Amino acid sequence: MELIQDLPEVFEEFAEQRKNSFLAVKKLKEKGIPVVGAYCTYFPQEIAMAAGASTVGLCSTSDETIQEAEKDLPKNLCPLIKSSYGFAKADKCPFFYFSDVVVGETTCDGKKKMYEYMSDFKDVFVMELPNTQSEEALKLWKSEMIRFKEYLEQKFQTEITEEKLREAVRLQNAVRSSMKRLYAVMKHDPAPISGYDLFKVLYGSTFKFDNTLIPGEIDSLVEKIEKEYREGKMQGKKPRIMLTGCPVGGATEKVIRAVEENGGVVVAYENCTGAKTFDKLVDEDAEDIYGAIAARYLDIGCSVMTPNKNRLELAGRLIDEYKVDGVIEMTLQACHTYNLETLGIRRFVTQEKKLPYINVETDYSQQDVGQLNTRVAAFIEML
């Protein structure tokens, strides 16, 4: 990506990245490069990369295959799980088709059972994720890192050396650092770009297979944004919103549009596609590199953790650093862990941070767009 591109062109390029990567993953397979697919932020990409594999996020954010999934799964199940399973079963996700193995994790009950059913037609490796962040939990999670490493070595007939693993850690840390610099541009007030354009890059970058190119591309984009901001190109003064809750992407982008089409701007994403994915780095210099990787991933503030202090710490930091005016929490219907945690988030935002808060519960259909716009518009007008 060249610096001379106009920003709208760059944002659209990232927005189209997932679609454009369908052919790229096929080319990887033709070259004999293994592909490891995953659904969750807890997936330790570095270990797969050290095995010489490319990693990719799998299709899970559309209602296109939910009807197919409901032939096997309950209708009152989280749409993310139904979408994930439906794309896999219907063979409509090229990334899933070309994956040599799908890596799962024991986050919620729905996903655990989904992986069990999915293993009937795909190689699935499930990592036993603890639901606490204690010292004992870290020992278990480290042992899972090593078990995963041994599985990949056998699966791909390769050796994951410590040198390869540390190189993968350095590369992923560079990617995370660049992403943090990117979304940090939203600390400017007024914001330099729309939250939707920021999201296009955050989400689209996860479908770029050559991670060595990402830091340079993102750093060039940040430079371009900052240059234009100094020249006076920016959003107008608008209410500044932090989006938190379930993973955002695909169908749920309607929440971002509801904010920005009704006068607000999303300046911070606490969700999995945002700060939660990139906030913390792996300690590159740690003597125990597997322990360092385990610690970094276990620290993710997902609602499956009890207690979930790390989510509140990150949310509080984003609220302060990004001068947030109000918080919108997006939860998916039947996502019990995040829906249960809305009470704690509401209390934290309204009582500790003294900010307005609203929870919007939705699914992958577009039937609630009108209602969603009405509620979000009223919330923003109140700000």
N, C-alpha and C positions, 0 to 999 in steps of 0.2 A: 504494500500500500504506500503510495507516494504522498508526501506532505502537501503537494499542490492540489490534491483533490478537494473539491468543495465539501464542507461538512455534511450536507444532506446526502451526497453521494456515498460518503463513507458510512453513514448510519444505515443506509439502505443496503449497502454491500454486506454489512454484518447481519441485517435483518433477513437476508436471503441465504445466509451461510448454511443453515441447516438443510435447506432444499438443495443447494449446490454440492453439499457433501455426500449426497446419495451416491453419485458416481465416484467420488473420491474414495469411499470405503471399498467399493468394488475393485478399484485399482490397487488398493493396499493388499487385498486378498490375492490378486493376480501376481503380485510381487512376492507372495509368500510371507507377508508380514502378519503375525497374529493380531486379532482384534478382541479386546475384552470390553464387554458392555456392562453398564451399571445404571441404577436408577437413583442412587442416593449420595449425598454429600459425604457420608462416612466411608465411601469407597476409597481405599488408599492407592491412589493412582501411581505413586512412585514405585511401588513394588511391581506392578504390571509393566511400567515403563522400563524398569531394570531388567525385565525378562525379554525385552525387545519387542513388546507389544504396543499397539496403539490403543488408546482408550476412547470410549464414546458414551455419551448419555443416550438412553433408549427412549423411544416414543412413549409418551405418557400424558399428554396435555390436550387431548382432543376428544370430543364425544363421538367421533367417527366410528369407533369400534365397540362402543359400550353395549350396544344391542347384542352384538356377538358374545361379549363377555357375560352378559346376563343369562345366557343359556346355561352357564355353569355356575355363576356366582350370584349371590343375593342382590336384589335391586337396591336395597337400602345399604349398600356398601359405598365407601369412599370412591368418588369418580376417578381419582388418580389411579387407584388399584385396578378398577374395572377397565380403564383406558389402557393401562400397561399390559394387563393380561389379554385384553381384546386384540391389541396390535400384534402381540406375540402369537396368539392362537390363530388369528386370521392371516398371519404371514404378510402383514401390510407395513411392516417397519423394516426397511432395508438394513438399518444398523443392527437390528436383532438378527435378521437373516444371516448377515455376514459375521456375527460375533462367534468366536470359537467357544467362549464361555460367558455366561452371565453371572456377575457377582452380586449376590443378595446380602442382606443384613437383617438381623432380628430387631427391627425397630418397633413396628406395631403388629398386632395379631393378624390383621388383614394381609399385610405383605408377607408375613411368614407362611401363611397358608397358600398365598399366591405362588410363592417360589416352589412350594411343594408340588402344586399342580403343574407348574411350568416345567418342572424337571422331567415330566413325562415325555416332553418333546424337545428338550434342550439341555445341554450340560449346564448345570447351575451349581455354583459354589456359594454356600451361605456362611457368612461370618457371624459368630455369636457375639453380638454387641451387648455389653452390659447396659443396664438402665440406670446406673448411678455413676458418679465420677470420683469414687473413692480410690485409695491406694490398692485395695484388693481388686477393684474393677480394672484398674490400669494393668495389673499383672495378667489378668485374664485377656484383656484386649491385646497386650503385647504377644501373648502366646498365639492369638488368632492371626496376628501379622506374620509370625513365623510359619504357622500352618498354611497360610495362603501362599507364602513364598515357596514352601516345599511342594505345594500342589502345582503351582505354575512351572516349577522346574521339571516336574515329572510330566506334566501336560505338554509342554513345549520342548522337552528334551534339551534344556539349557541350564546354565548355572547363573544364579543371581549373586554376583560377587558384591562385596561391600563397596568396592570402588564404583561399580555401576549404580548401586543404590544411592550412594552419596551424590553422584552426578545427577541422577533423577531428582533428588531432593533440591539440589541447587537450582535446577531448571524450573521446577514447580514453584519454588520460593520467588524466583525472578518473575514468573507469571503473576503470582499473587501480589507482589509488590507493585507491578505495573497496574494491575487492576485497582489496587488501593489508591494509586495516584490518579487514576481515571475518575473514580467516583468521588474523590476528594475535591474535584473541581466544583462540585455542588455546594461546597462550603461558602462559595461566593454568594453574596446577597445584593442584588437580584441574581438568580441562577443563570449561568451562561448558556445552558441548553435545556431542552425539555427532559423531564424524567423518562419519558417514553423513548427518546433517542438514546439516553444513557442505557436503558434496559436492553435495547436492541444490541448494543455492543456487549454488555455483560452476558446475555443469553447466547448471542451468535458466536462469541469467541469459544464457547464450549464445544463447538462443532468444527474447530480447526484442528487438524490432525498433526501438524508439524508445530509442536509447542515451542520450538526454538525461535520461531518467527514472531510469536505473539508479543513478547516484551517490546521489541522494536516497533511493531505496528501500533501498539497501544501508546507507547511513549510519544510517537510522532503525532498521534491523534490528540493527546493531552497538550502537546506544544501548540498545535493548531487552535485548539479551543482557547487556551490561555492568550494566544496572540490576538484572536478575534475579540476576546473579552476586553483586552487592553484598548482595542480600537472602538469599543463601545457597542459591540454586537452581543446582545444578551436578551434574556426573557425580561418582561416587565416585572414590576414589583407584584408578587402574588403570595397568597398564603402557602406556607411551606409545610409539606406533608411527609411524614415518615410512614412507609408501608411495612407492616409486619404480619406474621402469621404463616400460613401454608405456602408451599412453593408456588411461585408465580411463573406463568409462561403459557403460550398457546391461548386456550379459551379464556383463561383468567386475566389476560391482558386487558379485558374489558374494565377491570377495576382501575387500572392506570388511566385508561381513556376517560373513564367517568370523572376522575379527579381533574384531569387537564383540560377536558372539554367544558368543565364547569368552573374554571377560573383559578384552579390551584396548580401547584407544581410538586411532583414527587422528588424530593431532594435526597432521600435516603431509603434504601431497601435493606431491611434487617433479614429478609427471607433468605432461603437457601441459594437463590440465584444471585443474591447481592452480597452484603458484607459478611454474612455467616460463612460463605464459602471461602472468602479471601482474607479475612481479618487476621488470622494467626498463621505464623510461619513455623516450619519445622526447625528445630535447633540443628543447624548444619554441622556444628562442631562438637556435638554430643558424642561422648565415648561410646554409648550404647545407641546406635542409630535406629534400631527397631523400637527401642523404648521411646525415643524422641518422636518417631512417626506416630506411635500409638498415643502418646500424650497429646500431640497436636490434634489428632482426629477425635479423641475422646472428649476434648474440651469444647467441641461444638455444642452450642446451646439449643439443642432440639427439644421439643416438648415431650419426647419419650424419656427424658432424663428426670429423675426425682431425687433431690430437689433440682431445679433448673436455674441456678443462680447465674450461670454464664450468659443465659439469654437476657436477663435483666441488666447485667453489667454492660453488654454490648448495646442494648436498646438505649440505656441511659447515656452512654457515651455518644451515640449517634444523635440523640435528642439535643444534647448540649453543643456538640461540635458543629452541627448543621443548622442550628438555630430554628428548630422545628416548632411550628405553630399548632399542629394537631397531629394525632396518630390515628391511622385507619388500620384495623386488623382484619385481614381477609382469611376466613376459614372456609374450608370445603365441607359440604354436607357429609355427615357420618365420619368425619375425621375426628375421632373421639379425643385423641391426645391434645390436639390444638384447641378443639372446642372446650375441653375441660380447663385448659390453661387461660382462657380469656378472662376469667375472674381475677387471676393473679396479675395479668397484664393491665387490665382496667384499673385495678387498685394502684399499681405502680405508676401508671401514667397520670391518673387523676389526683391521687393523694400525695405521692412523693414528688412528681414532676409538675403538678398543678397545671396540666394541659388537658384540653378537650380530647375525648376518645370516642370512637365508634367502631363497632364490630359489624362487618357485613358477611353473611353466610351465603355461599353461592355454590354452583356446580359448573359443569362444562357446557351447559346449554346457553343459548342466547335469549332465552325466554324472559329472563329477569332484568334485561338491560334497562328497560324503562324505569322499573322500580329502583334499580341500583343508582341510576342517574339522579332520580328524585331525592333519594336519601343522601347521596354524596353531595349534591348541590346544596341541600339544606345545611349540611355539616359545614361546608366551606363558607357559605354565607354567614353562618354564626361566627366564624373566625374573623 
